[in-house]
C-alpha cells in the first residue's frame, strides 16, 4: 500500500484498541507529540516512563521489524507534513482516513456482483435525500452516459411515488450514510416487497437490513460525518460510486465505450478507446 494510503498516525489509531495500557501510552505520545527533536528510544522511554523493550514491542505490533524502523518512518512522515500548517494537515488526514477505511472494508467480489446486476436488470432506481441526493444525481448523470436505464429519486415524495414503477425487473439502490434515513430505508423495503433487488450504501450496519436488503455496501465512516464536520458527507459514497462505475464500465466494456462515445459526440467530446 502506498505511503499516502497508510500514514503512521492512522496505523497507530487503527491498532489502538488492541494495545496494552503501556502501549497505549506510547501511542498517545506519538499521536500528540509531533514537534520534538529527539525520538530515540532512550529519550522517549524516559519521557513517558516505559522500557525500551516496550517501545520495541509497540513497533512490532504496528508491523515494523523494530523501534528503529518505526521511528525512521515516523520522522519521514513528519518531514513531509512540516510544509503544511496544522489545519491543512488535519483536513488532509481526514481524507486519508476515509481512503484508508474504504481500502480496508471494500469487498471486491461485491463490486463485481453489483456491476453484473447493473447489466442484468432492466431498470435501475437510485434513492438519496439530503446530502445523499447529490450522490444519487451524480450516479444518474454518470451511468446514463454509458447506456444504463437509470432514474434518480431525491425527495420523500419522489421515492414514495416511485413504488408504482418498481417491478421484479428493477434494481433499487439506496444511499444513507447514517443508515437511518427513513425515506430511503422505507423505499428499499417497499421495493423488496415488490420483488425488486435492493442495495444499500451506508456507513452503519444493522441486522434489520438483512430482512429486505440484498447487498449492504459498507461506506467509510468517521464521527460526525453526517453533519459535515470537516469532510463532506458525500465523499465516502462518491468513492464507492466511482469503484462501482469502474467495474461496470469494464464489464462488457466494448459496448459501454461505444455508448459513451455516442453520448459524448453529442457534446463534441469524443472518447478514444
C-alpha positions in Angstrom: 0.0 0.0 0.0 1.3 3.5 -0.8 2.5 5.9 1.9 -0.4 8.1 1.2 -2.9 5.4 1.9 -1.3 4.2 5.2 0.1 7.0 7.3 1.9 6.1 10.5 -0.5 8.0 12.7 -3.5 6.3 11.1 -1.9 2.9 11.6 -1.5 3.7 15.3 -5.1 4.7 15.6 -6.3 1.5 13.8 -4.3 -0.7 16.2 -5.2 1.3 19.3 -7.8 -0.9 20.8 -5.5 -4.0 20.6 -2.7 -2.3 22.5 -1.9 -2.8 26.2 -2.2 0.1 28.6 1.6 0.7 28.4 1.4 0.6 24.6 -1.5 3.0 24.5 0.7 5.4 26.5 3.3 5.1 23.8 0.6 5.5 21.1 -0.7 8.7 22.7 2.8 10.1 22.7 3.4 9.6 19.0 -0.1 10.8 18.1 0.2 14.0 20.1 4.0 14.9 20.3 4.9 15.7 16.7 7.1 18.8 17.4 10.1 17.4 19.3 13.5 16.7 18.0 14.6 13.5 19.8 12.7 10.3 19.2 15.5 8.0 20.3 14.3 5.0 22.3 16.2 6.3 25.4 14.7 9.7 25.2 11.1 8.6 24.6 11.3 5.8 27.2 12.4 8.3 29.9 9.8 10.9 29.0 6.8 8.5 29.3 8.2 6.1 31.9 8.2 2.9 29.8 11.0 0.5 29.0 12.9 0.5 25.7 11.7 -3.1 25.2 8.1 -1.8 25.4 8.8 0.6 22.5 10.1 -2.4 20.5 7.0 -4.4 21.2 4.8 -1.5 20.3 6.6 -1.0 16.9 6.3 -4.7 16.1 2.5 -4.6 16.8 2.3 -2.0 14.1 4.1 -4.3 11.6 7.6 -2.9 11.9 10.7 -5.0 12.5 11.6 -2.9 15.5 11.6 0.5 17.1 14.3 2.0 14.9 12.4 1.2 11.7 9.2 2.6 13.2 10.9 5.9 14.1 12.5 6.2 10.7 9.1 6.0 9.1 7.5 8.3 11.7 10.1 11.0 11.3 10.0 10.7 7.5 6.2 11.4 7.7 6.8 14.4 10.0 9.2 15.9 7.4 6.5 15.7 4.7 4.0 17.3 7.0 6.1 20.2 8.1 5.4 22.2 5.0 1.7 22.3 5.9 0.0 24.1 8.8 -2.0 22.1 11.3 -5.4 22.9 9.9 -4.4 21.9 6.4 -2.7 18.8 7.7 -5.7 17.8 9.8 -8.1 18.2 6.8 -5.9 16.1 4.5 -5.5 13.5 7.3 -9.3 13.2 7.4 -9.4 12.5 3.7 -6.6 10.0 4.1 -8.6 8.3 6.8 -11.6 7.9 4.6 -9.5 6.4 1.8 -7.7 4.0 4.2 -11.0 2.9 5.7 -12.5 2.4 2.2 -9.4 0.3 1.3 -9.9 -1.8 4.4 -13.6 -2.5 4.1 -14.1 -2.8 0.3 -15.4 -6.1 -0.9 -14.2 -6.7 -4.4 -16.4 -9.7 -5.0 -19.4 -7.5 -4.0 -18.3 -4.8 -6.5 -18.2 -7.4 -9.3 -21.6 -8.8 -8.3 -23.2 -5.3 -8.3 -21.7 -4.5 -11.7 -23.3 -7.6 -13.1 -26.6 -6.7 -11.6 -26.5 -3.3 -13.2 -26.1 -5.1 -16.5 -28.8 -7.7 -15.8 -31.7 -5.6 -14.6 -33.9 -3.7 -17.0 -34.4 -0.6 -14.8 -32.3 0.9 -12.0 -33.6 3.4 -9.5 -31.3 5.3 -7.1 -32.6 6.8 -3.9 -30.9 9.5 -1.9 -32.2 12.6 0.1 -30.4 15.5 1.7 -26.6 15.4 1.1 -27.1 11.9 -0.4 -29.3 13.4 -3.2 -26.1 14.8 -4.7 -24.6 11.4 -4.9 -27.8 10.0 -6.4 -27.7 12.7 -9.0 -24.1 12.0 -9.8 -24.8 8.3 -10.2 -27.7 9.1 -12.6 -25.6 11.5 -14.6 -22.6 9.2 -15.0 -24.2 5.9 -15.5 -26.8 7.1 -18.1 -23.9 8.2 -20.3 -22.9 4.6 -20.8 -26.4 3.4 -21.6 -27.8 2.4 -18.2 -31.6 2.9 -17.9 -31.4 4.7 -14.5 -33.5 7.2 -12.7 -32.7 9.1 -9.5 -35.3 9.9 -6.8 -34.1 12.6 -4.4 -37.1 13.6 -2.2 -39.6 11.9 0.1 -42.4 12.3 -2.4 -40.4 11.1 -5.4 -39.4 7.9 -3.5 -42.9 7.2 -2.3 -44.5 7.8 -5.7 -41.8 5.8 -7.5 -43.0 2.5 -5.9 -45.6 2.1 -8.7 -42.8 1.8 -11.2 -40.8 -0.8 -9.3 -41.1 -4.4 -10.5 -39.3 -7.7 -10.2 -37.1 -6.5 -13.1 -35.9 -3.4 -11.1 -32.7 -2.9 -9.2 -33.1 -0.3 -6.4 -30.1 1.4 -4.8 -30.4 3.5 -1.7 -27.8 5.8 -0.2 -27.9 6.6 3.5 -24.6 7.5 5.3 -26.3 7.2 8.7 -28.4 4.1 7.8 -31.5 5.7 9.4 -32.8 7.9 6.6 -36.5 6.9 6.7 -37.3 7.9 3.2 -34.5 5.7 1.7 -34.9 2.8 4.0 -38.7 2.6 3.6 -38.3 3.0 -0.1 -36.0 0.0 -0.2 -38.3 -2.0 2.0 -41.3 -1.3 -0.3 -39.2 -2.2 -3.4 -38.1 -5.5 -1.8 -41.8 -6.4 -1.1 -42.5 -6.0 -4.8 -39.7 -8.4 -5.7 -37.0 -5.9 -6.7 -33.3 -6.5 -6.0 -32.1 -3.9 -3.4 -28.8 -2.4 -2.4 -28.0 0.0 0.4 -24.8 2.1 0.6 -24.3 3.0 4.3 -21.7 3.8 6.9 -23.7 1.8 9.6 -24.5 -1.9 9.6 -27.7 -3.3 11.1 -29.2 -6.8 11.3 -32.5 -5.1 10.4 -31.3 -4.5 6.9 -30.8 -8.2 6.2 -34.6 -8.7 6.1 -35.1 -6.6 2.9 -31.6 -5.6 1.5 -29.9 -8.0 -0.8 -26.5 -6.3 -0.6 -25.3 -3.8 2.1 -22.3 -1.9 0.8 -20.3 -0.5 3.7 -19.0 3.1 3.4 -16.1 4.5 5.3 -17.3 6.4 8.3 -15.8 8.9 10.8 -17.5 10.6 13.7 -19.9 13.4 12.8 -19.7 12.6 9.1 -23.4 13.0 8.7 -23.3 16.7 9.9 -20.5 17.7 7.5 -17.8 18.1 10.2 -14.7 19.0 8.1 -15.3 16.3 5.5 -18.2 16.4 3.1 -20.6 13.6 4.0 -20.9 12.6 0.3 -17.2 11.7 0.0 -17.3 8.0 1.0 -20.4 7.4 -1.1 -18.8 9.1 -4.1 -15.7 7.0 -3.8 -17.8 3.8 -3.7 -19.8 5.0 -6.7 -16.5 5.5 -8.6 -15.4 2.0 -7.8 -18.8 0.5 -8.9 -18.6 2.7 -12.1 -15.2 1.3 -12.9 -16.3 -2.3 -12.5 -19.5 -1.7 -14.5 -17.6 0.1 -17.3 -15.2 -2.8 -17.6 -18.0 -5.4 -17.6 -18.8 -5.9 -21.3 -16.6 -2.9 -21.8 -16.7 -2.6 -25.6 -20.4 -2.0 -25.8 -20.3 0.6 -23.0 -17.5 2.5 -24.6 -19.4 2.7 -27.8 -22.4 4.1 -25.9 -20.2 6.6 -24.0 -18.7 7.8 -27.3 -22.1 8.1 -28.8 -23.2 10.3 -25.9 -20.0 12.4 -25.9 -20.2 13.0 -29.6 -23.5 14.9 -28.9 -21.5 17.4 -26.8 -18.5 17.3 -29.2 -16.2 15.5 -26.8 -15.4 12.0 -28.3 -13.6 9.5 -26.2 -10.8 7.4 -27.6 -10.8 3.6 -26.8 
